[in-house]
Amino acid sequence: MIVVSEECVRAVLSEDDGFNAVEAVFAAMARGDAYNFPVIREAIGYQDALYGFKSGFDRAGLSLGLKSGGYWPGNDKKGLTNHQSTVFLFDPDTGQLAALVGGNYLTAIRTAAASSVSIKHLARSDAKTLGMVGAGHQSHFQIKAAVAQRAFEKVVAWNLHPEMLDGLEKTVVDLGLAFERVEREELAARADVIITITSCHEPLLMKEWIRPGTHIACMGTDTKGKMEVDRHLVATASLFTDEVAQSVTIGEAQHAIADGLVDAASITPIGDVINGSSAGRVSPDQITLFDGTGVGLQDLAVASAVAKSAAERGLAQIVEW
């Protein structure tokens, strides 16, 4: 068995590697070559933490395993990342444990990769202004991934705690883009692409604020009860997701589904767009929304690429098991 530490993951995993692995596994899911197992995610009643498991099997990429971890909201005060996780990979031929891979940096990369896959396949080609709702740890990864897909010139941003925008501004300026702090309504009126990455339980963007042609990637809603945008906006937009089963139960679509505003049949897996079996954007005025719920196969695909690279480069630790 090999062990790939967090430090080693950072050394071998690039944004391009994450993007390619996530795009490929979304395509495999849509073809029926890969599937996720039911998610377990619970409030443990201690430290306000959410803890759980995401797992699955990719027959095409031969990735089998699970990610164990969750969200500890007080970790930032301890100098730690709020999201803590580890990926366990198993040999699909024997069931033996094959690798332990640090999951914190990997989760940040794979989450950003998912939204950037949606931007590649759904956003208008002439998109110039990126809107960012949220300024936490993950927002920096989201912006870096997004700018690889479109020639953005400016980022307009809002966060519940405005002081956190200072760090986000530095990231944006370092990328050579202009940065502006705005209120949510103005952000919606000006952005061509909007990424939401928060832990909110109420709508931050309203239907009437969004202009025609906008692409929205909702990346923060991954648990029952969470919510980032108006359910009527979800009902109006053309809906795409990583996995429909998660979208309707723990994703952004859960509230519109519960209110009977949309049904599961109206939600298109992004893998179908990648494979060319379903249309993505069909007009410049279409509002598209990607419900990024976060699936276990994303973690497994990226972890498998990391484990292979680390082993080939002699950076993984070998442990007798």
N, C-alpha and C positions, 0 to 999 in steps of 0.2 A: 504494500500500500504506500501511496505517496501523500505527503502533507504539503500543502501550498499555503504559506502564511499570508497574512494581510500585506505585509511588506513585499513579499514575492509577487502577489497578485498585482500590486501597483507597478511593479517592475516590468511585468510581461504583458499586461492587458492594455491595449490601446482603444480609443474611441471607435476606430474603424473595425477592430476585431469584434467589439461588442455589437456594433451595427450589423455587420455581416452575419453574426451568429443569430441575432434576434430576427432579422428579416428572413433568414433561411428556416428558422423553426416556425415562424408564423405561416410560411408557405407550406411546410410539412403538416402542420395542424389542419390547414384547409383541405389538403389532399387526403386526410385521414391516415397519414403516416405517423402521427404523433398525437398523444392525448394526455390531458391533465387528470389527475385524480382529485377527488373532492378536497376542498381546502378546509383546514382546521384553524380557526383563529378565535381566541378567547381573551377576555379581560381576566387577568389572574387574581385581581383583588389585592395587589401589592404594587407599590410604586407607580400606580396608575398605568401599569404596563399592559400591552397587548402582546400575546405570544401565540405562535402557531406553527403549522407545517404546510408547505406547498410541495407537491411531488408530481411525477409523471414519467412517461416513457416515450422516447423518440426512436421509432424503428429505423428511420432514415439515417439519423446521426448516431444511433446506438448509445443514446444518453439515458441512463436510468438512475433515479435517485430522488433526493428531497433536499429542500432548504428548511432549516429549523431556525426560528428566531422571531423577532418582533420589534416593538417600538417602546422605548423607555423615555418618556417626555422630559425627565429630569437630567438626562445624561449630559446635556450641553453644559450644565453648571459644574459637572465633574470633569470637563475637558474631553468627553467622549461623544461619539456619534450617537444620536438618538436611536437610529436603526442598528440593531445588532443581529448578526446571523452567520450561520455556517452551512456550507453545502456538502452533502454526503453523496458521493458517486459510487455506484455498484457496477460490477462487471455483469452485463446482461446475459452473458453465456453461462455464468456459474453462480451469480448472486453474491459473490464475495465483495467485501468492501474494497474499493479500488483507490479512492482518494478522499481526503478532507480538504476543502478549499475555503479560505476566508471569504465571507460573504458580504462584508460591509461596502468596500469599494466596488465590488462586483455588482451589488444591488444598485448603486448609484449609476454605474455605467449602463446597465441593462435597462433601467427605467428611462434614462435619457435616450437610449437607443430606440425604445418603443415609440416615443413621441416623434423622434426624427424620422423613423420609418413612415409614420403617418404624414409628416410634412412632405416627404419625398413623393408619396403616392396620392396625396389629396389636396395639398395647398396649391394656390395659383402660382404659376411659374414666375409672375412678375411681382411677387410679394416683396415688400421693402421694409415694412415696419413690423417688428415683433413685440407683442405685448406679453409681459410676464406678471402673473398674479401669484404672489408668494416670493419670499426672499430667503428661505431657509437653505440648509446645506445642499439639497437636491437642485435648487434653482440654478446654481452655477453650472452644474453638469448639463442641465436642460439647455441652457443658452449655448454652451460650447458645442453640443450636438446639433442644435437647430441651425447654427450659422454654416454648418457644412452642407446643408441641403438647399438653401436659398441665399441670394445675394442681399441679405438684410443690410440696411444702412443705419437703422436706429432701433433702440429698445426703449419702450415706454413701460414703466413698472409701477406697481402698487403693492404694499404690504400692510397688514394690520398694525404692525409695529414699524413705523417709518424709519427708525434708526437703523434697522437691519438693511436698508437699501444702500447704505454706504459701501458695504462689502460687495454687493451686487454691481454697483456702479463701477468699482475698480475692475471687476472681471470683464465687464462690457467694454470699458475704455481700453483695457489691455488687448482686447480682440480687435480694436480699431473702429469700434462703432460708437455713435453718439448715444447718450443716455439721458432720459428725462423722467422725473417723478410726476405722476399724474393721479388724479382720482379715477375710480373704476369706470365711471361713465365715459370719461374722456378717453381712457385707454381703449374701451370697446369701440368708440367712434373712430379711432385713428389706426388701430392695428389691423394688419392683413392676416396675421397668424397670432393666436393667443394660446399660451400654455398656462394652465392652472395647476399649481403644485402646493396644496395646503392640506391641513387636517381639519377643515371646517365641516360643520353640520348644518349649514344654511347657505342659501344661494348668494354668491358674490357677484355674479353677472346676470343681468336680466335680459329677457328676450328682446325687448324694445330697444336696447342699447346696441345690439349687434348689427353691423351693416352688411349688406349683401356681399357675397364673395369671401367672407371670413372663414378661415379654418381654425377650429378650436380643438386643442388636445387637453382633455381633462385627465390629469395624471394622479390626483390625490385621493380619489374616492376608491377605496379598496376594502371597505368594511361596511357592514349593515349600519345604516343610519347616517353615514357620511354624505356630504353634499357640497358641490362647489358652484353649480349653475342652476338657474331657474328651470324647473321641470318643463315649463312651456317652451323654453329654448330647445331642450332636448327633443320635445315633440315636433318642433318646427324643422330642425336640422336633418340632413341626411346622416344617418347614424352608422358608425363603423366601430369595431372593437377588436380586442385581442381574442377574447372568447365570449360567445353569447351567453353561455350558462352563468358566467361570473358577472357579466354586465347587468343582467336582469336581477341578480340576487344581492351582490355586494358592490356593484359599480355605479356610475353616475346615472344609468338608466333605471335603477331600482325604484326611484320615486315616481317617474313618469309611468312605469309599468304598473305600480301599485294603484295609481289613480286612473288607470285605463286610458291614458293619453297615447300610448304606443303599445305595440306588441312585439314579441321576440322576433317574429318573422320579418320585421322591418329593419332589423339590425344586421349589417353585413360584416362578416369576419374580414379583417384587413388582409388575411392570407389569400382570400379569393381575389382581391384586387391585385395583389402581388403576382398571383398565378395567371391573371388575365381572364378568370372565369366570371368575374363581376365587374361592373363599371365603378370607377371611383368618382372623381369630379366630372360632371358632364356639361357644366356651364360656368362661365365666370362669375355669375351672380349667386350660385349655389352656396349655401351655408353648410359646411361639413363639420361633423363633430366626431372625434375619436375618443372612445371611452377606454382609457388604458387602466385596466384593473390590476395588472401584474399577475402573470401566470408562472407556475413553477417551471414550465419548460424553458422560459427565458433564462432562468437561473442555471438550469442544467446545461443548456446549450453553451452559455458563456463559460461556465465552470469547466466543461469538458475541453473547450478550446484553451483555457488557461492551464489546466492540468497537462495537456499535451505539450504546450509550449514550454512550460516550466521544466518538464521532464527532459525534453529535447535539449534544452539549454543548460541542463545540469543544476538547476536552481531549486528543484523540489527536494524535500527531505524524504528519504526512504525509511519506512518503519516496518518492522516485522509484526504481523498481525495474526 
